[in-house]
Amino acid sequence: MTHEQAIARCEELNRAGEGGRRWFVAHREGEDWQVVRADFPGLPARGSLHEAVESRPEPRDPPDPRSSLMRNIPPYGA
């Protein structure tokens, strides 16, 4: 398969969008090209969108009003 044929076939398969699969062109040897499907573990399949869940940051402790000198001195002196 030539490079141009592989690109055309790749675009055709990506337009069909079967099950969220993605197709790419891969070089074999010399002038031989092939169309391959790439499945990446951990990535969700392309599909219909779903409702998002809002996550809020956890509340933080209020800042320490003491100066840095007082915060860094041990309780019983140096």
N, C-alpha and C positions, 0 to 999 in steps of 0.2 A: 504494500500500500504506500503511495506517495505521501509526502507531508501535506499537500493540499487536500487529498482525499481524506486523510485522517482528521484534519481540522474540520472539514465539512461534516463528516460523520459525527464528530464530537459535538458540534453545534446542534446537529439534529437530535442527538440523544439528550443533550441538556435542555433543549426546548420541550421535549416530551416530558421531562421531569418525573420519571417513574420512581416513586417511593422516596424522593428526596436524594437520589444518588447524583454524584457529580462525576463527569467523564473528562479525561484529560488525554493529551497526545503524548506518547512516549517513544523515544528513539530506540530502535533495536540494534541493527548493524547496517553499516553502509547507508543506503538510501531507503531502508525499510523502516516504516513507522507503524505503530499500533495504537489502538484506542484502549485505554484502561480505565477501570472504575476505581476510585479511591475511597476507601472507608476508613475514617479516622476514629479510633475508639475514644469515647468520652465526649464526642461532639454530638449534639442532638441532630436528628434528621430534620431536614427542612419540611415543614408542614404548616398547618394552620396556626395562627397566633393564638395565644392563650392569655388569660388575665394575669397581670403582674401582681406580685405581692410586695407591699411596701415594707422595707425594713428600716427601723429607726436606730440611731446610735444609742449605745448604752449611756446612762447618765454618768458623768464624771464627778469625782470628788471636788469640792470647792478648792480653789488655790490656797495654799498655806500663806497666811498674812505675815509670817515672820520673815525677816531678811535672810538672805542666803548665808550670811555669817552665823546667825543664830541656828539655822536649820542644820548646818554642817558640824557644829560643835557637839561632842558627846555630852551626856548629862553630867558627868563628873569632871569636866575639864579635859585638857589635852593630854 
